[in-house]
Amino acid sequence: MNFAFSEEQEELRRLTRKWLSDKSPSPVVRSLMETDSGYDQAMWAEMAQLGWQGMAIPEEFGGAGFGQLELAVLFEEMGRSLLPAPFFSTVALGSAAILEAGSDKQKHDLLGRVAAGEATIALAFTEPNGRWDESGIEVVAERSASGWSINGTKSFVIDGHTADFLVVAARTGEGVSLFLVEADTDGITRRRLETMDMTRKQAEVTLTDVKVSDDHLVGSSGTGWAVIERVLEKAIVNLAAEQVGAAQKCLEMSVEYAKTRHQFGRPIGSFQAIKHKCADMLVQVESAKSACYYAAWAASEDNDELPVVAPMAKSYCSEAFFHCASENIQIHGGIGFTWEHDAHLYFKRAKSSELLFGDPAYHRARLADRLGL
């Protein structure tokens, strides 16, 4: 089995890194994270022209027809640059749910618009209770004369305040169901949340007697949680790829500083304590890459191992990124704690990503359960 990326995938990596370096350097990231939307529409349109939003959308629905390995390359480079854009929410969550269970009409009507950069989709399944499992779904959808009436509040919805469409998880008589709803539908109010990681926006979405027809069901009634689980298995692999890219960047920042910062007449990288920190970071990054890349391969193949290797990758890559982000600050010393230095941006992303979709302990428990331990 060949665990190396192909020449085409490496070229995708090179071109992606070059574009992000030119279009989304640190000053741009800092500027956009201060805005309410958190991203630039013109940049989003350029990304669509490059084919990124449609990378994993089949050609029959207007996409490029690539797979999870190509997505992993994109997410790794986006994590490296802390790209502020609704890419993860739209590609890894929203459109993934439509691809997984949407009707042909929903796919044809919406996925081409996503690929063209004309629409964004957020997956609204988490709620103020903070749970990541099925029992956390408390929003209710009841049968009405015209179809369904949805009531309740979703929280921590990634890019939920700017999304054009929402895939809403609600409890029906048959179980958890998913509904595709236009975000400006009557009865929906959205509020951006103040979060630690300002490069990835989250929102609270309140639904008050929101009326939708049966055509808005994604899949059939009662099958929604199974869809969410399948979507999240691949989403956490994409998140792990983000974490790998960001951890690699933290390592590079630390090594560069250790070479150029002098104390007592010599580079601080010549001191054993700093050498050991950098060496430990390298081990963490390389191990995280192995876990992430194998999970990305399993996702691309829809391999039976995915339910096991996905939580393994999420838990390991979360800890690796957080370790590297923390050590990056320590190696930089006093300047690493300042607002002006980018180290704190990676640290905040590391902590928020570690908790997103469940912390490492949560995923280890899921892994142990799936292994029958």
ZIPEHU-V617313 format. One record per pair of residues at least 6 apart in sequence whose ideal C-beta (glycine too) atoms are under 7 Angstrom apart, sorted by the first residue. I is the first residue (numbers start at 1). GAP is how many residues later the second one is. D is the distance in whole Angstrom. If there is no record, write none. Layout:
I_GAP_D, I_GAP_D
//
This chain:
3_290_6, 5_68_7, 9_60_6, 9_61_6, 9_64_6, 12_58_6, 12_61_5, 13_60_5, 13_64_6, 16_57_7, 16_58_6, 16_61_4, 17_60_5, 19_31_7, 20_57_6, 20_58_7, 20_61_4, 20_63_6, 23_20_6, 24_57_5, 24_59_5, 26_316_5, 29_53_5, 29_55_6, 29_170_6, 32_6_6, 32_7_6, 32_8_6, 32_52_4, 33_51_6, 33_165_4, 33_166_5, 36_156_6, 37_125_5, 38_46_5, 38_163_4, 39_45_5, 39_46_4, 39_47_6, 43_42_7, 44_41_6, 44_73_5, 45_72_5, 47_6_6, 47_38_7, 47_70_7, 48_67_7, 48_68_6, 48_69_3, 51_13_5, 52_22_6, 53_37_7, 53_38_6, 53_61_6, 53_62_5, 53_64_6, 54_8_6, 54_9_3, 54_10_5, 54_60_7, 54_61_3, 55_9_5, 55_11_5, 55_15_5, 55_16_6, 55_19_6, 56_7_7, 56_10_6, 56_11_6, 56_12_7, 56_15_5, 56_35_7, 57_6_2, 57_7_7, 57_38_7, 57_54_5, 57_57_7, 57_58_5, 58_7_5, 59_6_4, 61_46_5, 61_47_6, 61_50_4, 61_51_6, 62_49_6, 62_50_3, 62_53_5, 62_54_7, 63_48_7, 63_52_5, 67_233_4, 68_166_6, 68_169_7, 68_228_5, 68_231_4, 68_232_4, 69_227_6, 69_228_7, 69_231_5, 71_167_6, 72_166_7, 72_169_4, 72_224_4, 75_163_5, 75_166_4, 75_167_5, 76_165_4, 76_166_7, 76_168_5, 76_169_4, 77_168_6, 78_9_6, 78_164_6, 78_167_7, 79_162_7, 79_163_3, 79_164_6, 79_165_7, 79_166_4, 79_167_4, 80_165_4, 80_166_6, 80_168_6, 80_169_5, 82_117_5, 82_164_7, 82_263_6, 82_267_6, 84_115_5, 86_34_5, 86_73_4, 86_76_6, 86_77_7, 88_70_7, 88_150_7, 89_33_5, 89_69_4, 89_70_4, 89_74_7, 90_24_6, 90_30_5, 90_31_5, 92_143_4, 92_146_4, 93_29_7, 93_30_4, 93_65_7, 93_138_6, 93_142_6, 94_27_3, 94_28_6, 94_29_5, 94_71_7, 94_73_6, 95_16_6, 95_19_5, 95_26_6, 96_135_5, 96_138_7, 96_139_7, 97_26_6, 97_70_5, 97_81_6, 97_121_6, 97_130_6, 97_134_5, 98_8_6, 98_9_6, 98_12_6, 98_13_6, 98_120_7, 99_8_7, 100_127_5, 100_130_6, 100_131_6, 101_77_7, 101_117_5, 101_118_4, 101_126_4, 102_116_5, 106_74_6, 106_112_7, 110_9_6, 110_55_7, 113_6_4, 114_7_7, 119_45_5, 119_46_6, 120_39_7, 120_42_7, 120_43_5, 120_44_5, 121_42_6, 121_44_5, 121_46_6, 122_35_5, 122_36_6, 122_37_5, 122_38_5, 122_41_4, 122_44_5, 123_44_5, 124_30_4, 124_33_5, 124_36_6, 124_42_5, 124_43_7, 124_44_5, 124_45_7, 124_81_5, 125_12_7, 125_44_4, 125_103_6, 126_6_7, 126_10_7, 126_28_7, 126_29_6, 126_30_5, 126_31_7, 127_9_6, 127_11_6, 127_12_7, 127_26_6, 127_27_6, 127_28_6, 128_25_6, 128_27_5, 129_7_5, 129_9_7, 132_225_6, 132_226_5, 132_230_7, 134_42_6, 134_91_5, 137_32_5, 137_34_5, 137_39_5, 138_14_6, 138_33_7, 139_11_7, 139_12_7, 139_13_3, 139_15_6, 139_29_7, 139_30_7, 139_31_4, 139_32_7, 139_68_7, 140_11_6, 140_12_6, 140_30_6, 140_31_5, 141_7_5, 141_8_7, 141_9_5, 141_29_4, 141_30_7, 141_31_5, 141_36_6, 141_38_7, 142_6_7, 142_7_5, 144_67_7, 146_65_6, 146_67_6, 147_64_7, 147_65_6, 147_66_4, 147_67_5, 148_31_7, 148_64_5, 149_60_6, 149_61_7, 149_62_6, 150_18_6, 150_20_5, 150_29_7, 150_57_5, 150_60_4, 150_62_7, 151_56_6, 151_57_6, 151_58_6, 152_18_7, 152_55_6, 153_51_7, 153_53_5, 154_14_7, 154_51_4, 155_49_5, 156_46_5, 157_45_6, 157_46_5, 157_48_5, 158_42_7, 158_44_6, 159_42_6, 160_6_7, 160_30_6, 160_42_7, 160_43_3, 160_45_5, 161_29_5, 161_30_7, 161_31_4, 161_40_7, 161_42_4, 163_20_5, 164_19_6, 165_15_6, 165_16_7, 165_17_6, 165_18_6, 166_15_5, 166_17_5, 166_39_7, 167_11_6, 167_13_6, 167_51_6, 168_10_7, 168_11_5, 168_13_6, 168_39_7, 169_7_6, 169_9_6, 169_55_6, 169_59_6, 170_7_6, 170_9_6, 172_49_5, 172_50_6, 174_47_5, 174_48_3, 175_47_4, 175_50_7, 176_48_4, 176_49_4, 177_40_6, 177_44_5, 177_45_6, 177_47_4, 178_40_4, 178_41_6, 178_46_4, 178_49_6, 179_33_6, 179_37_5, 179_38_6, 179_39_7, 180_36_5, 180_38_5, 181_29_7, 181_31_6, 181_35_6, 183_7_7, 185_25_6, 187_20_6, 187_21_5, 187_22_5, 187_23_4, 188_17_7, 188_19_6, 188_22_6, 189_17_5, 190_13_5, 190_15_5, 191_12_6, 191_13_5, 192_9_6, 192_11_5, 193_9_5, 193_10_6, 193_11_6, 195_7_5, 195_157_7, 196_152_5, 196_155_7, 196_156_6, 197_151_5, 197_152_5, 197_155_4, 199_146_7, 199_150_6, 200_152_6, 218_9_7, 219_8_6, 232_125_6, 233_73_6, 233_74_6, 233_77_5, 234_65_5, 235_122_7, 236_74_5, 236_75_7, 236_78_4, 236_121_5, 237_58_5, 237_59_6, 237_62_5, 237_73_5, 237_76_6, 239_75_7, 239_114_6, 239_117_6, 239_118_7, 240_52_4, 240_55_6, 240_73_4, 240_74_5, 240_77_4, 241_51_5, 241_55_6, 242_111_7, 243_45_7, 243_74_4, 243_75_6, 243_77_7, 243_78_4, 243_110_6, 244_44_5, 244_45_5, 244_48_5, 244_73_6, 246_75_6, 246_100_6, 246_103_6, 246_104_7, 247_37_7, 247_38_5, 247_41_6, 247_73_5, 247_74_4, 247_77_4, 248_37_5, 249_97_7, 250_74_4, 250_75_5, 250_78_4, 250_96_5, 251_30_5, 251_31_6, 251_34_5, 251_73_6, 253_75_6, 253_90_7, 254_24_6, 254_27_6, 254_73_7, 254_74_5, 254_77_5, 255_23_6, 257_74_6, 257_75_6, 258_9_6, 258_10_5, 258_11_3, 258_16_5, 258_20_6, 258_73_6, 259_8_6, 259_10_5, 261_6_7, 261_7_5, 268_6_5, 269_6_7, 274_57_6, 277_50_5, 277_53_7, 277_54_6, 281_43_5, 281_46_6, 284_36_4, 284_39_5, 284_40_6, 285_35_6, 285_39_7, 287_29_7, 287_33_7, 288_28_6, 288_29_5, 288_32_4, 291_21_6, 291_22_4, 291_25_5, 291_26_6, 292_21_5, 292_25_6, 294_15_6, 295_14_4, 295_15_5, 295_18_4, 298_7_5, 298_8_4, 298_11_5, 299_7_6, 307_63_5, 308_59_6, 308_62_6, 308_63_7, 311_52_4, 311_55_5, 311_56_5, 312_55_6, 314_49_5, 315_45_4, 315_48_4, 315_49_5, 318_35_6, 318_36_4, 318_42_5, 319_41_6, 321_29_5, 321_32_7, 322_28_4, 322_29_7, 322_32_5, 325_21_5, 325_22_4, 325_25_4, 326_21_7, 328_8_7, 328_15_5, 328_18_7, 329_7_4, 329_8_6, 329_14_5, 329_18_6, 332_9_7, 332_11_6, 335_6_5, 336_7_4, 354_6_7
//
